[in-house]
């Protein structure tokens, strides 16, 4: 099961929704703790009491503490929602998807990627910290979604020209040769020149699926995730390189 955030549901809103369901079923916290089936009932009850007492668990000033508390609160919300049968999206603002393919299709926005001259980074460890997105992705453009391709390409032309003026190379991967524009989740990327023009005699190919991570003492401390480096391929060469 995969999830995508589609709206924000504040702590106060979540508590209001849960209270309404508890009242409609004449349930109290002890009943709820039993329904969740905590391994240690008393500890579970304390967790529920803490959840309902907190007016806004995400109001901490420290970013790390805020993130940690948000994760903890969402776990409690999820337990409560599953026990009471409350709609997941209503309670957490997350839409459920049966598989990653459905999730990727839902969250897709058109985006522009730099095409490098090399496929192997000059400094692989540092690239592990920088990541694929920061090195390769110029930007994503949700405002272009579902617009005619000609309109999208006109918009992207200015973006490509500006990026070409800003940098001549792809960090760690050598000289920049052009761009791959992903305009539709179902369609292949469009090759764009450094001057923002459609490269009619070329298509986008790939060397395969890649991933990169940095470890220390057998512990992952940075991870770029999975990605593919786009290449410019003459149209008559249909096989990927």
N, CA, C and O of each residue as an XYZ file, in Angstrom:
964
protein
N       0.833     -1.187      0.000
C       0.000      0.000      0.000
C       0.876      1.249      0.000
O       1.841      1.325      0.762
N       0.550      2.238     -0.853
C       1.291      3.499     -0.927
C       0.347      4.661     -0.623
O      -0.869      4.553     -0.783
N       0.933      5.768     -0.183
C       0.130      6.923      0.200
C       0.690      8.200     -0.415
O       1.902      8.337     -0.582
N      -0.199      9.134     -0.750
C       0.205     10.450     -1.236
C      -0.563     11.514     -0.478
O      -1.777     11.406     -0.311
N       0.134     12.539     -0.018
C      -0.504     13.630      0.724
C      -1.328     14.473     -0.240
O      -0.802     14.968     -1.237
N      -2.606     14.639      0.047
C      -3.472     15.428     -0.825
C      -4.046     16.655     -0.116
O      -4.544     17.573     -0.767
N      -3.977     16.670      1.210
C      -4.448     17.833      1.961
C      -3.912     17.760      3.381
O      -3.500     16.698      3.848
N      -3.923     18.897      4.059
C      -3.493     18.943      5.446
C      -4.698     18.783      6.374
O      -5.721     19.445      6.197
N      -4.569     17.918      7.341
C      -5.601     17.737      8.370
C      -4.932     18.046      9.704
O      -4.095     17.273     10.170
N      -5.291     19.162     10.318
C      -4.653     19.571     11.562
C      -4.979     18.603     12.692
O      -5.911     17.804     12.609
N      -4.185     18.702     13.742
C      -4.433     17.850     14.911
C      -5.834     18.100     15.463
O      -6.552     17.159     15.803
N      -6.218     19.375     15.549
C      -7.543     19.726     16.087
C      -8.665     19.120     15.242
O      -9.658     18.628     15.779
N      -8.502     19.159     13.919
C      -9.510     18.570     13.022
C      -9.599     17.060     13.225
O     -10.689     16.490     13.281
N      -8.435     16.425     13.334
C      -8.407     14.971     13.517
C      -9.088     14.575     14.817
O      -9.877     13.631     14.849
N      -8.783     15.301     15.890
C      -9.392     15.010     17.193
C     -10.905     15.182     17.130
O     -11.649     14.379     17.694
N     -11.357     16.224     16.449
C     -12.802     16.472     16.311
C     -13.488     15.313     15.593
O     -14.564     14.876     15.998
N     -12.862     14.819     14.527
C     -13.424     13.697     13.762
C     -13.498     12.445     14.631
O     -14.504     11.736     14.637
N     -12.410     12.184     15.368
C     -12.358     10.979     16.214
C     -13.378     11.062     17.345
O     -14.081     10.091     17.624
N     -13.458     12.218     17.993
C     -14.421     12.405     19.083
C     -15.846     12.178     18.592
O     -16.655     11.570     19.293
N     -16.157     12.661     17.394
C     -17.506     12.514     16.854
C     -17.854     11.035     16.678
O     -18.974     10.618     16.971
N     -16.890     10.245     16.197
C     -17.129      8.813     16.009
C     -17.274      8.106     17.358
O     -18.148      7.255     17.523
N     -16.410      8.460     18.332
C     -16.491      7.849     19.667
C     -17.839      8.139     20.320
O     -18.461      7.253     20.906
N     -18.282      9.391     20.210
C     -19.562      9.769     20.824
C     -20.736      9.067     20.148
O     -21.684      8.639     20.805
N     -20.653      8.959     18.818
C     -21.768      8.325     18.096
C     -21.891      6.843     18.440
O     -22.967      6.258     18.313
N     -20.784      6.241     18.877
C     -20.793      4.814     19.217
C     -20.759      4.581     20.730
O     -20.698      3.445     21.200
N     -20.801      5.673     21.468
C     -20.789      5.603     22.946
C     -19.552      4.864     23.454
O     -19.644      3.968     24.294
N     -18.397      5.260     22.927
C     -17.122      4.640     23.299
C     -16.255      5.620     24.076
O     -16.338      6.830     23.860
N     -15.412      5.099     24.991
C     -14.455      5.937     25.698
C     -13.025      5.493     25.344
O     -12.832      4.618     24.500
N     -12.026      6.108     26.001
C     -10.643      5.789     25.681
C     -10.285      4.341     26.004
O      -9.504      3.720     25.283
N     -10.849      3.805     27.074
C     -10.592      2.403     27.410
C     -11.102      1.488     26.305
O     -10.438      0.525     25.923
N     -12.301      1.805     25.793
C     -12.862      1.012     24.694
C     -11.958      1.092     23.465
O     -11.695      0.092     22.797
N     -11.486      2.325     23.182
C     -10.642      2.535     22.007
C      -9.322      1.769     22.140
O      -8.858      1.153     21.180
N      -8.724      1.809     23.330
C      -7.471      1.083     23.575
C      -7.667     -0.416     23.368
O      -6.792     -1.094     22.830
N      -8.804     -0.921     23.793
C      -9.111     -2.336     23.581
C      -9.277     -2.664     22.099
O      -8.853     -3.722     21.634
N      -9.894     -1.748     21.372
C     -10.121     -1.970     19.945
C      -8.801     -1.958     19.167
O      -8.639     -2.702     18.200
N      -7.859     -1.109     19.595
C      -6.556     -1.045     18.943
C      -5.730     -2.285     19.265
O      -4.834     -2.657     18.508
N      -6.034     -2.918     20.386
C      -5.352     -4.158     20.815
C      -3.862     -3.921     21.098
O      -2.990     -4.611     20.569
N      -3.605     -2.922     21.952
C      -2.237     -2.668     22.384
C      -1.673     -3.893     23.106
O      -2.393     -4.569     23.841
N      -0.403     -4.172     22.898
C       0.255     -5.268     23.608
C       0.292     -4.982     25.103
O       0.061     -5.865     25.930
N       0.590     -3.713     25.433
C       0.591     -3.275     26.830
C      -0.510     -2.228     26.976
O      -0.358     -1.082     26.552
N      -1.611     -2.641     27.579
C      -2.817     -1.804     27.625
C      -2.543     -0.452     28.289
O      -2.934      0.585     27.753
N      -1.880     -0.447     29.444
C      -1.657      0.799     30.173
C      -0.806      1.778     29.361
O      -1.059      2.983     29.366
N       0.208      1.249     28.663
C       1.055      2.099     27.833
C       0.258      2.661     26.658
O       0.429      3.820     26.280
N      -0.604      1.840     26.092
C      -1.445      2.281     24.987
C      -2.418      3.356     25.414
O      -2.661      4.315     24.682
N      -2.974      3.194     26.600
C      -3.913      4.183     27.125
C      -3.223      5.525     27.325
O      -3.799      6.572     27.030
N      -1.991      5.496     27.825
C      -1.214      6.731     28.001
C      -0.945      7.397     26.658
O      -0.969      8.623     26.549
N      -0.688      6.587     25.641
C      -0.453      7.136     24.305
C      -1.693      7.857     23.795
O      -1.590      8.936     23.212
N      -2.867      7.264     24.011
C      -4.112      7.887     23.569
C      -4.405      9.161     24.358
O      -4.837     10.160     23.783
N      -4.174      9.132     25.657
C      -4.414     10.316     26.482
C      -3.503     11.460     26.056
O      -3.932     12.611     25.988
N      -2.254     11.140     25.771
C      -1.299     12.152     25.322
C      -1.727     12.737     23.977
O      -1.603     13.940     23.745
N      -2.226     11.883     23.105
C      -2.663     12.329     21.781
C      -3.812     13.326     21.898
O      -3.803     14.368     21.242
N      -4.798     13.008     22.729
C      -5.966     13.887     22.838
C      -5.687     15.170     23.624
O      -6.386     16.165     23.433
N      -4.689     15.168     24.495
C      -4.355     16.370     25.271
C      -3.607     17.399     24.446
O      -3.690     18.597     24.715
N      -2.876     16.938     23.443
C      -2.025     17.829     22.649
C      -2.870     18.614     21.661
O      -3.528     18.027     20.801
N      -2.858     19.951     21.778
C      -3.657     20.786     20.882
C      -3.079     20.831     19.471
O      -3.823     20.836     18.490
N      -1.747     20.865     19.372
C      -1.102     20.891     18.072
C       0.295     20.319     18.198
O       1.238     21.029     18.545
N       0.420     19.057     17.921
C       1.683     18.358     18.146
C       2.791     18.829     17.215
O       3.964     18.541     17.451
N       2.427     19.555     16.150
C       3.419     20.012     15.182
C       3.849     21.457     15.412
O       4.448     22.054     14.518
N       3.571     22.034     16.561
C       3.860     23.441     16.814
C       5.233     23.678     17.419
O       5.559     24.816     17.759
N       6.059     22.627     17.567
C       7.400     22.785     18.111
C       8.233     23.688     17.205
O       8.045     23.684     15.988
N       9.143     24.457     17.780
C       9.971     25.362     16.989
C      11.082     24.618     16.254
O      11.456     25.017     15.151
N      11.607     23.569     16.828
C      12.683     22.806     16.198
C      12.133     21.959     15.061
O      11.173     21.207     15.235
N      12.772     22.096     13.864
C      12.308     21.341     12.705
C      12.371     19.844     12.921
O      11.448     19.126     12.537
N      13.462     19.349     13.540
C      13.608     17.911     13.762
C      12.571     17.403     14.740
O      11.977     16.345     14.528
N      12.346     18.161     15.827
C      11.336     17.752     16.816
C       9.951     17.778     16.180
O       9.132     16.893     16.430
N       9.692     18.792     15.358
C       8.400     18.875     14.688
C       8.186     17.670     13.787
O       7.101     17.088     13.774
N       9.210     17.295     13.037
C       9.101     16.133     12.148
C       8.871     14.848     12.959
O       8.012     14.034     12.622
N       9.660     14.683     14.039
C       9.553     13.487     14.868
C       8.158     13.371     15.487
O       7.570     12.290     15.512
N       7.637     14.492     15.986
C       6.314     14.481     16.608
C       5.205     14.247     15.582
O       4.209     13.585     15.874
N       5.386     14.793     14.381
C       4.390     14.586     13.333
C       4.307     13.116     12.949
O       3.215     12.574     12.778
N       5.464     12.469     12.813
C       5.498     11.040     12.498
C       4.802     10.249     13.591
O       4.005      9.356     13.303
N       5.103     10.574     14.861
C       4.498      9.857     15.984
C       2.988     10.068     16.007
O       2.228      9.125     16.227
N       2.559     11.301     15.781
C       1.121     11.568     15.797
C       0.401     10.831     14.679
O      -0.681     10.283     14.891
N       0.995     10.813     13.488
C       0.370     10.123     12.362
C       0.237      8.624     12.612
O      -0.726      8.000     12.168
N       1.200      8.052     13.319
C       1.112      6.638     13.667
C      -0.086      6.380     14.584
O      -0.797      5.386     14.434
N      -0.296      7.298     15.538
C      -1.430      7.158     16.451
C      -2.733      7.363     15.690
O      -3.691      6.615     15.884
N      -2.770      8.363     14.836
C      -3.969      8.605     14.021
C      -4.307      7.355     13.204
O      -5.467      6.954     13.105
N      -3.263      6.752     12.622
C      -3.474      5.574     11.780
C      -4.073      4.421     12.590
O      -4.990      3.742     12.126
N      -3.546      4.202     13.814
C      -4.069      3.140     14.683
C      -5.545      3.396     15.007
O      -6.381      2.496     14.931
N      -5.835      4.633     15.367
C      -7.209      4.982     15.733
C      -8.137      4.831     14.537
O      -9.226      4.268     14.644
N      -7.684      5.350     13.386
C      -8.507      5.290     12.177
C      -8.830      3.863     11.776
O      -9.963      3.564     11.399
N      -7.840      2.977     11.854
C      -8.058      1.575     11.485
C      -8.990      0.891     12.474
O      -9.822      0.072     12.082
N      -8.856      1.223     13.753
C      -9.701      0.605     14.774
C     -11.151      1.042     14.638
O     -12.072      0.247     14.828
N     -11.344      2.316     14.307
C     -12.705      2.857     14.238
C     -13.287      2.835     12.829
O     -14.458      3.160     12.635
N     -12.474      2.454     11.846
C     -12.947      2.410     10.464
C     -13.163      3.780      9.865
O     -14.044      3.954      9.023
N     -12.366      4.770     10.288
C     -12.470      6.129      9.746
C     -11.677      6.200      8.440
O     -10.572      5.666      8.345
N     -12.244      6.852      7.452
C     -11.595      6.980      6.156
C     -10.189      7.577      6.314
O     -10.015      8.616      6.952
N      -9.198      6.911      5.729
C      -7.797      7.305      5.886
C      -7.548      8.720      5.368
O      -6.867      9.509      6.023
N      -8.086      9.040      4.217
C      -7.869     10.369      3.635
C      -8.518     11.446      4.489
O      -7.963     12.535      4.632
N      -9.680     11.161      5.057
C     -10.365     12.115      5.916
C      -9.555     12.409      7.166
O      -9.501     13.554      7.613
N      -8.929     11.393      7.732
C      -8.243     11.545      9.015
C      -6.794     12.007      8.865
O      -6.315     12.784      9.691
N      -6.094     11.553      7.842
C      -4.684     11.889      7.680
C      -4.374     12.746      6.451
O      -3.252     13.228      6.293
N      -5.355     12.930      5.594
C      -5.111     13.719      4.393
C      -4.262     13.007      3.373
O      -3.661     13.646      2.510
N      -4.199     11.659      3.458
C      -3.389     10.860      2.547
C      -4.288      9.931      1.732
O      -5.160      9.254      2.277
N      -4.062      9.912      0.433
C      -4.832      9.012     -0.423
C      -4.098      7.681     -0.572
O      -2.881      7.655     -0.758
N      -4.834      6.590     -0.490
C      -4.252      5.259     -0.591
C      -4.155      4.810     -2.050
O      -5.034      5.086     -2.866
N      -3.066      4.113     -2.349
C      -2.900      3.510     -3.663
C      -2.440      2.072     -3.474
O      -1.633      1.768     -2.595
N      -2.969      1.198     -4.317
C      -2.672     -0.225     -4.175
C      -1.221     -0.566     -4.511
O      -0.659     -1.516     -3.966
N      -0.614      0.220     -5.417
C       0.773     -0.060     -5.794
C       1.488      1.240     -6.147
O       0.860      2.288     -6.296
N       2.804      1.156     -6.278
C       3.626      2.334     -6.543
C       3.338      2.934     -7.916
O       3.443      4.147     -8.097
N       2.981      2.106     -8.868
C       2.663      2.588    -10.212
C       1.504      3.579    -10.167
O       1.564      4.635    -10.797
N       0.456      3.246     -9.430
C      -0.697      4.132     -9.300
C      -0.298      5.431     -8.591
O      -0.739      6.514     -8.976
N       0.530      5.316     -7.562
C       0.997      6.489     -6.828
C       1.802      7.411     -7.740
O       1.568      8.619     -7.759
N       2.743      6.856     -8.492
C       3.593      7.662     -9.372
C       2.766      8.379    -10.431
O       3.040      9.532    -10.765
N       1.758      7.699    -10.956
C       0.895      8.315    -11.952
C       0.111      9.479    -11.339
O      -0.079     10.509    -11.986
N      -0.333      9.321    -10.125
C      -1.138     10.353     -9.458
C      -0.306     11.596     -9.144
O      -0.786     12.716     -9.323
N       0.932     11.418     -8.680
C       1.751     12.552     -8.240
C       2.574     13.160     -9.377
O       3.282     14.145     -9.168
N       2.486     12.578    -10.580
C       3.317     13.055    -11.684
C       3.023     14.501    -12.054
O       1.868     14.912    -12.159
N       4.100     15.265    -12.251
C       4.042     16.604    -12.832
C       5.109     16.676    -13.915
O       6.167     16.065    -13.763
N       4.865     17.401    -15.003
C       5.899     17.554    -16.031
C       7.191     18.093    -15.422
O       7.160     18.949    -14.538
N       8.342     17.579    -15.910
C       9.614     18.035    -15.366
C      10.714     17.967    -16.415
O      10.615     17.223    -17.391
N      11.763     18.754    -16.200
C      12.866     18.881    -17.147
C      14.155     18.381    -16.507
O      14.491     18.768    -15.388
N      14.877     17.516    -17.225
C      16.099     16.883    -16.715
C      17.282     17.196    -17.632
O      17.151     17.148    -18.855
N      18.424     17.512    -17.050
C      19.643     17.770    -17.817
C      20.228     16.458    -18.346
O      20.199     15.433    -17.665
N      20.756     16.508    -19.561
C      21.417     15.345    -20.154
C      22.923     15.590    -20.125
O      23.394     16.570    -20.700
N      23.689     14.715    -19.464
C      25.139     14.913    -19.339
C      25.927     14.174    -20.413
O      25.386     13.323    -21.120
N      27.201     14.505    -20.527
C      28.067     13.787    -21.462
C      28.558     12.471    -20.864
O      28.908     11.549    -21.601
N      28.586     12.376    -19.541
C      29.066     11.166    -18.869
C      27.945     10.514    -18.062
O      27.003     11.182    -17.637
N      28.058      9.220    -17.860
C      27.067      8.497    -17.045
C      27.647      8.036    -15.712
O      26.924      7.508    -14.867
N      28.949      8.235    -15.523
C      29.601      7.877    -14.263
C      30.092      9.149    -13.588
O      30.832      9.910    -14.211
N      29.716      9.409    -12.351
C      30.112     10.658    -11.692
C      31.608     10.718    -11.401
O      32.235      9.696    -11.121
N      32.172     11.913    -11.468
C      33.593     12.096    -11.178
C      33.876     11.921     -9.697
O      34.978     11.524     -9.318
N      32.879     12.216     -8.847
C      33.026     12.064     -7.394
C      31.764     11.392     -6.859
O      30.807     12.060     -6.469
N      31.778     10.084     -6.846
C      30.553      9.345     -6.560
C      30.075      9.525     -5.121
O      28.870      9.540     -4.869
N      31.006      9.662     -4.173
C      30.590      9.825     -2.774
C      29.862     11.138     -2.566
O      28.810     11.181     -1.928
N      30.431     12.223     -3.112
C      29.791     13.532     -2.959
C      28.457     13.553     -3.687
O      27.492     14.154     -3.214
N      28.406     12.884     -4.859
C      27.136     12.802     -5.579
C      26.082     12.097     -4.731
O      24.899     12.434     -4.787
N      26.525     11.110     -3.940
C      25.593     10.422     -3.050
C      24.912     11.367     -2.081
O      23.748     11.171     -1.731
N      25.637     12.401     -1.643
C      25.053     13.400     -0.747
C      24.188     14.410     -1.513
O      23.129     14.822     -1.040
N      24.657     14.799     -2.704
C      23.930     15.794     -3.500
C      22.610     15.231     -4.015
O      21.563     15.871     -3.910
N      22.677     14.018     -4.575
C      21.475     13.363     -5.068
C      21.153     13.689     -6.515
O      21.585     14.711     -7.047
N      20.395     12.816     -7.137
C      20.026     12.956     -8.543
C      19.221     14.232     -8.798
O      19.494     14.959     -9.752
N      18.251     14.496     -7.963
C      17.347     15.619     -8.220
C      18.086     16.946     -8.278
O      17.859     17.743     -9.189
N      18.973     17.194     -7.309
C      19.690     18.460     -7.273
C      20.675     18.601     -8.420
O      20.923     19.712     -8.889
N      21.240     17.491     -8.878
C      22.219     17.545     -9.963
C      21.562     17.600    -11.341
O      22.056     18.288    -12.234
N      20.456     16.883    -11.520
C      19.903     16.701    -12.860
C      18.597     17.456    -13.134
O      18.394     17.945    -14.245
N      17.717     17.557    -12.145
C      16.376     18.089    -12.413
C      16.380     19.614    -12.372
O      16.711     20.220    -11.353
N      16.007     20.223    -13.496
C      15.913     21.681    -13.573
C      14.722     22.164    -12.759
O      14.826     23.141    -12.017
N      13.591     21.478    -12.898
C      12.391     21.846    -12.151
C      11.206     21.011    -12.593
O      11.257     20.324    -13.613
N      10.130     21.079    -11.807
C       8.872     20.424    -12.181
C       7.808     21.499    -12.309
O       7.887     22.543    -11.661
N       6.798     21.236    -13.159
C       5.873     22.293    -13.557
C       4.433     21.779    -13.563
O       3.889     21.451    -14.618
N       3.820     21.711    -12.376
C       2.441     21.210    -12.289
C       1.457     22.042    -13.096
O       0.414     21.540    -13.513
N       1.787     23.321    -13.319
C       0.876     24.178    -14.072
C       0.770     23.762    -15.539
O      -0.152     24.188    -16.235
N       1.710     22.926    -16.019
C       1.684     22.468    -17.408
C       0.926     21.159    -17.597
O       0.677     20.747    -18.730
N       0.564     20.511    -16.518
C      -0.087     19.208    -16.598
C      -1.371     19.291    -17.422
O      -2.232     20.137    -17.181
N      -1.478     18.391    -18.398
C      -2.654     18.270    -19.275
C      -2.828     19.414    -20.271
O      -3.841     19.479    -20.967
N      -1.854     20.309    -20.344
C      -1.918     21.359    -21.356
C      -1.376     20.828    -22.678
O      -0.585     19.885    -22.665
N      -1.771     21.395    -23.823
C      -1.264     20.914    -25.122
C       0.256     20.901    -25.156
O       0.907     21.776    -24.585
N       0.818     19.899    -25.829
C       2.273     19.736    -25.856
C       2.958     20.977    -26.417
O       3.998     21.391    -25.903
N       2.389     21.579    -27.467
C       3.003     22.774    -28.066
C       3.129     23.897    -27.046
O       4.143     24.593    -27.009
N       2.113     24.074    -26.225
C       2.152     25.099    -25.186
C       3.223     24.775    -24.150
O       3.950     25.655    -23.689
N       3.305     23.508    -23.797
C       4.310     23.087    -22.819
C       5.717     23.359    -23.344
O       6.561     23.882    -22.617
N       5.973     23.003    -24.609
C       7.297     23.177    -25.175
C       7.671     24.653    -25.284
O       8.839     25.011    -25.129
N       6.700     25.498    -25.547
C       6.965     26.938    -25.605
C       7.391     27.460    -24.243
O       8.294     28.290    -24.138
N       6.741     26.971    -23.214
C       7.076     27.355    -21.839
C       8.458     26.825    -21.458
O       9.270     27.547    -20.879
N       8.717     25.561    -21.785
C       9.967     24.911    -21.422
C      11.150     25.538    -22.156
O      12.268     25.520    -21.642
N      10.925     26.089    -23.343
C      12.010     26.704    -24.115
C      12.718     27.775    -23.299
O      13.948     27.801    -23.253
N      11.970     28.649    -22.663
C      12.568     29.714    -21.849
C      13.309     29.156    -20.644
O      14.348     29.680    -20.245
N      12.764     28.082    -20.064
C      13.411     27.452    -18.913
C      14.760     26.874    -19.318
O      15.757     27.045    -18.616
N      14.783     26.186    -20.462
C      16.017     25.563    -20.949
C      17.073     26.626    -21.267
O      18.242     26.459    -20.919
N      16.677     27.692    -21.912
C      17.612     28.765    -22.263
C      18.218     29.372    -21.000
O      19.423     29.617    -20.940
N      17.381     29.614    -19.992
C      17.859     30.206    -18.737
C      18.825     29.268    -18.029
O      19.837     29.709    -17.485
N      18.514     27.967    -18.036
C      19.390     27.000    -17.365
C      20.721     26.862    -18.104
O      21.767     26.686    -17.479
N      20.680     26.940    -19.434
C      21.905     26.860    -20.231
C      22.823     28.042    -19.932
O      24.040     27.879    -19.853
N      22.249     29.217    -19.768
C      23.038     30.400    -19.443
C      23.647     30.291    -18.046
O      24.740     30.797    -17.789
N      22.927     29.627    -17.157
C      23.367     29.532    -15.761
C      24.493     28.526    -15.578
O      25.407     28.752    -14.785
N      24.431     27.409    -16.312
C      25.474     26.370    -16.147
C      25.695     25.616    -17.451
O      24.750     25.321    -18.183
N      26.954     25.312    -17.727
C      27.320     24.598    -18.948
C      27.436     23.093    -18.734
O      27.458     22.325    -19.696
N      27.510     22.679    -17.490
C      27.732     21.261    -17.206
C      26.727     20.739    -16.186
O      26.006     21.506    -15.548
N      26.699     19.424    -16.052
C      25.923     18.742    -15.014
C      26.920     18.346    -13.937
O      27.851     17.588    -14.205
N      26.740     18.840    -12.748
C      27.709     18.621    -11.689
C      28.061     17.137    -11.555
O      27.176     16.290    -11.443
N      29.358     16.832    -11.568
C      29.925     15.481    -11.474
C      29.801     14.662    -12.752
O      30.404     13.592    -12.844
N      29.022     15.138    -13.763
C      28.774     14.319    -14.941
C      29.206     14.970    -16.256
O      28.833     14.495    -17.328
N      29.968     16.023    -16.187
C      30.528     16.613    -17.393
C      29.623     17.587    -18.114
O      28.620     18.054    -17.574
N      30.000     17.883    -19.349
C      29.318     18.880    -20.170
C      27.843     18.517    -20.380
O      27.483     17.350    -20.536
N      27.018     19.547    -20.379
C      25.590     19.342    -20.607
C      25.308     19.323    -22.107
O      25.750     20.213    -22.832
N      24.572     18.310    -22.576
C      24.318     18.126    -23.999
C      22.920     18.573    -24.419
O      22.680     18.830    -25.599
N      22.021     18.664    -23.483
C      20.645     19.021    -23.791
C      19.744     18.676    -22.620
O      20.195     18.597    -21.477
N      18.460     18.470    -22.916
C      17.487     18.205    -21.860
C      16.498     17.119    -22.286
O      16.218     16.938    -23.471
N      15.991     16.418    -21.307
C      14.895     15.474    -21.511
C      13.671     16.065    -20.822
O      13.686     16.316    -19.617
N      12.604     16.285    -21.602
C      11.391     16.860    -21.018
C      10.320     15.788    -20.894
O       9.872     15.222    -21.891
N       9.914     15.515    -19.656
C       8.888     14.509    -19.359
C       7.548     15.225    -19.207
O       7.254     15.808    -18.164
N       6.746     15.169    -20.261
C       5.503     15.935    -20.299
C       4.273     15.119    -19.924
O       3.227     15.681    -19.599
N       4.397     13.794    -19.969
C       3.256     12.911    -19.704
C       3.787     11.626    -19.086
O       4.789     11.082    -19.550
N       3.129     11.139    -18.048
C       3.605      9.938    -17.356
C       3.660      8.737    -18.283
O       4.544      7.891    -18.150
N       2.727      8.654    -19.219
C       2.619      7.488    -20.090
C       3.499      7.593    -21.337
O       3.709      6.591    -22.020
N       4.016      8.786    -21.648
C       4.724      8.999    -22.905
C       6.236      9.134    -22.689
O       6.676      9.525    -21.609
N       7.035      8.808    -23.725
C       8.489      8.976    -23.603
C       8.873     10.447    -23.530
O       8.135     11.318    -23.991
N      10.038     10.712    -22.945
C      10.513     12.086    -22.802
C      10.850     12.678    -24.169
O      11.172     11.958    -25.114
N      10.769     14.003    -24.252
C      11.081     14.733    -25.481
C      12.486     15.320    -25.372
O      12.793     15.971    -24.374
N      13.355     15.108    -26.377
C      14.694     15.700    -26.340
C      14.657     17.187    -26.709
O      14.095     17.574    -27.733
N      15.258     17.996    -25.865
C      15.284     19.446    -26.051
C      16.734     19.909    -26.112
O      17.569     19.441    -25.337
N      17.038     20.819    -27.023
C      18.406     21.317    -27.162
C      18.737     22.302    -26.051
O      17.868     22.692    -25.271
N      20.018     22.701    -25.989
C      20.454     23.687    -25.000
C      19.787     25.027    -25.212
O      19.749     25.854    -24.301
N      19.254     25.254    -26.418
C      18.575     26.510    -26.740
C      17.055     26.368    -26.685
O      16.319     27.245    -27.139
N      16.596     25.240    -26.116
C      15.164     25.054    -25.919
C      14.387     24.568    -27.125
O      13.157     24.588    -27.118
N      15.099     24.125    -28.176
C      14.418     23.670    -29.389
C      14.225     22.146    -29.363
O      15.009     21.410    -28.763
N      13.169     21.708    -30.027
C      12.914     20.276    -30.159
C      13.985     19.649    -31.042
O      14.224     20.133    -32.149
N      14.632     18.586    -30.581
C      15.669     17.887    -31.344
C      14.995     16.747    -32.108
O      14.901     15.626    -31.608
N      14.527     17.042    -33.326
C      13.678     16.126    -34.081
C      14.378     14.838    -34.486
O      13.718     13.811    -34.643
N      15.693     14.863    -34.660
C      16.396     13.672    -35.089
C      16.869     12.787    -33.956
O      17.561     11.794    -34.184
N      16.497     13.143    -32.732
C      16.970     12.409    -31.565
C      15.797     11.895    -30.729
O      14.664     12.357    -30.860
N      16.104     10.930    -29.871
C      15.154     10.475    -28.862
C      15.923     10.218    -27.571
O      17.153     10.236    -27.549
N      15.175      9.979    -26.499
C      15.796      9.780    -25.191
C      15.974      8.293    -24.920
O      15.027      7.512    -25.017
N      17.210      7.911    -24.576
C      17.502      6.542    -24.178
C      18.094      6.523    -22.780
O      18.345      7.575    -22.193
N      18.317      5.327    -22.246
C      18.816      5.195    -20.875
C      19.803      4.029    -20.806
O      19.754      3.095    -21.606
N      20.685      4.118    -19.837
C      21.642      3.046    -19.632
C      21.169      1.993    -18.651
O      21.858      0.997    -18.428
N      20.003      2.200    -18.063
C      19.470      1.259    -17.081
C      19.090      1.970    -15.789
O      19.337      3.165    -15.629
N      18.489      1.225    -14.876
C      18.085      1.770    -13.580
C      19.285      1.820    -12.643
O      20.025      0.844    -12.519
N      19.474      2.956    -11.987
C      20.603      3.150    -11.088
C      20.127      3.584     -9.710
O      18.986      4.011     -9.538
N      21.016      3.467     -8.734
C      20.754      3.989     -7.395
C      22.092      4.340     -6.768
O      23.134      3.828     -7.177
N      22.054      5.212     -5.777
C      23.299      5.619     -5.134
C      23.019      5.933     -3.669
O      22.034      6.596     -3.345
N      23.892      5.453     -2.788
C      23.753      5.748     -1.368
C      25.127      5.844     -0.733
O      26.105      5.297     -1.243
N      25.185      6.550      0.394
C      26.433      6.705      1.135
C      26.257      6.032      2.482
O      25.283      6.294      3.188
N      27.201      5.161      2.846
C      27.115      4.454      4.118
C      28.338      4.729      4.972
O      29.421      5.020      4.464
N      28.147      4.632      6.269
C      29.235      4.752      7.233
C      28.956      3.778      8.361
O      27.882      3.811      8.963
N      29.912      2.912      8.650
C      29.731      1.878      9.676
C      28.482      1.044      9.397
O      27.704      0.732     10.298
N      28.317      0.695      8.121
C      27.206     -0.154      7.672
C      25.842      0.510      7.825
O      24.813     -0.164      7.761
N      25.827      1.837      8.027
C      24.569      2.561      8.182
C      24.419      3.558      7.038
O      25.348      4.311      6.746
N      23.256      3.568      6.391
C      23.018      4.498      5.283
C      22.831      5.904      5.846
O      21.945      6.141      6.667
N      23.680      6.839      5.396
C      23.586      8.224      5.884
C      23.106      9.179      4.799
O      22.765     10.326      5.091
N      23.075      8.718      3.547
C      22.528      9.513      2.448
C      22.124      8.573      1.331
O      22.835      7.612      1.034
N      20.982      8.845      0.709
C      20.510      7.970     -0.353
C      19.784      8.788     -1.399
O      18.888      9.564     -1.066
N      20.159      8.625     -2.668
C      19.520      9.371     -3.748
C      18.265      8.668     -4.253
O      17.441      9.286     -4.927
N      18.114      7.406     -3.942
C      17.003      6.637     -4.470
C      17.324      6.108     -5.859
O      18.467      6.192     -6.308
N      16.326      5.567     -6.537
C      16.524      4.999     -7.871
C      16.305      6.087     -8.926
O      15.447      6.954     -8.761
N      17.075      6.036     -9.998
C      16.966      7.028    -11.056
C      17.528      6.460    -12.347
O      18.174      5.412    -12.347
N      17.276      7.165    -13.453
C      17.840      6.810    -14.752
C      18.453      8.066    -15.368
O      17.831      9.128    -15.364
N      19.663      7.946    -15.892
C      20.330      9.080    -16.519
C      19.945      9.102    -18.002
O      20.228      8.142    -18.720
N      19.307     10.178    -18.474
C      18.897     10.231    -19.878
C      20.080     10.438    -20.812
O      21.047     11.118    -20.470
N      19.987      9.841    -21.997
C      21.002      9.998    -23.054
C      20.313     10.408    -24.347
O      19.141     10.099    -24.563
N      21.050     11.104    -25.205
C      20.547     11.443    -26.527
C      20.885     10.312    -27.487
O      22.047      9.926    -27.611
N      19.876      9.781    -28.164
C      20.057      8.646    -29.076
C      19.472      9.010    -30.435
O      18.344      9.498    -30.497
N      20.203      8.787    -31.525
C      19.629      9.012    -32.864
C      18.381      8.157    -33.046
O      18.347      7.009    -32.604
N      17.381      8.692    -33.678
C      16.101      7.996    -33.795
C      16.200      6.648    -34.506
O      15.412      5.745    -34.226
N      17.139      6.504    -35.403
C      17.243      5.231    -36.099
C      17.800      4.124    -35.214
O      17.653      2.943    -35.528
N      18.457      4.511    -34.081
C      18.945      3.518    -33.122
C      17.894      3.332    -32.054
O      17.842      4.096    -31.091
N      17.054      2.320    -32.214
C      15.904      2.159    -31.316
C      16.272      1.505    -29.992
O      15.537      1.653    -29.015
N      17.385      0.791    -29.932
C      17.732      0.123    -28.681
C      18.294      1.106    -27.687
O      18.952      2.074    -28.069
N      18.032      0.858    -26.360
C      18.548      1.705    -25.308
C      20.040      1.483    -25.176
O      20.559      0.406    -25.469
N      20.732      2.556    -24.717
C      22.172      2.419    -24.499
C      22.489      2.687    -23.053
O      23.652      2.624    -22.654
